[in-house]
């Protein structure tokens, strides 16, 4: 059983190509069944996210399996197969396993060490299981990949350091204020960055957010997403009197939070601290606000310094993660190699047993009437000859099965003895001149 992955991602294909080759959730069942209908495909999983589409498969024959995946992608999407080949990458055997482990660990993501991908990989695998698209090899690979992804995050902490501006803002707030579930948050602005920040806040325990924006309707829409409330832009300073965290990101061309007004807010707060983050460019909050007593102010440059430091930390963690992946890869290689060798060894022994029975019966027929003792001696001789002849090939195959080229030795053995191994398809080694085996 040979394994491969054919895919495309943000590094190999532009978004206009990725969207054509994506698989929305409602199409997945039909897509998996279509792919599994190719005779060469024994098991498969389709992973489709905004940044990647990958098809993992166990195939009876490598080249035929890859061509089947390309054909499937072309027929399903309507994109010419030559164009698909230009944008896709292909990993086979142990490179495929290493790639799967790296994807699960967040090492192949646009954002190094991201957490979301392991959930997406788990969902893709569980869907394939539900739709009966997997087989034993695919099941073992994905179960181990998910374990590796979890181990990498646990042992390296690769996902613990914020590497996005909005996430860093929330992490800083947690650093200064501790648990956020009892703090009030005011978000100024209702754009994409404000939405991302609100999402991180809610994920960190904030029960709801207050949103203020010049366009009140947009403030209402954003607040509704996160069990929050919208307030008029003219009431901004009033709500700052009770807020513990203020995060501002508007599209204004000038500052919207002034020092004089904030000085009056600080007086009314009576010494209660306020944590403010300005992630707008141009800045929303006047620099002098940060000098007021009880105010902690960070701007986007401060956050970028934090992000750069954390990204360096993630790169260090990624190096440790690669070592874990290689360790787990070696374990899987040994298991996977035996999946080729064991059925072949069983088939080889069956081949020898078939010949032994045939020739033994022929010999006994020629000998005519002989004693039970003599029959036992002849049978024992036949068993001994077959076992000794097969001992070295079987021992060597077990040895070479644990190497990277183990599957090749297995295929050679299958072809040399013309073995029919269930679930495996040896390469056709016939010459062009005739049907004789090499």
Buried (B, 14 or more C-beta within 10 A) or exposed (E): BBBBBBBBBBEBBEEEBBEBBBBEEEBBBEBBEEBBEBEBBBBBBBBBBEBBBBBBBBBBBBEBBBBBBBBBBBEBBEBEBEBBBEBBBBBBBBEBBBBBBBBBBBBBBEBBBBBEBBEBBBBBBEBBBEBEBBBEBBBBBBEBBBEBBBBBBEEBBBBBBBBBBBBBBBBBBBEEBEEBEEBBBBBBBBBEBBBBBBBBBBEBEBBBBBBBBBEBEBBBBBBEEBEBBBBEBEEBBEBBBBBBBBBBBBBBEEBBBEBEBBBEBBEEBEEEEBBBBBBBEEBBBBEBBBEBEBBBBBBBEBBEEBBEBBBEBBEBBBEBBBEBBEEBBEEBBEEBBBBBBBBBBEBBBEBBEEEBEEEBEEEBEEEEEEEEEEEEEBBEEBBEEBEEEBEEBBEEBBEBBEEEEBBBBBBBBBBBBEBEBEBBBBEEBEEEEEEEEE
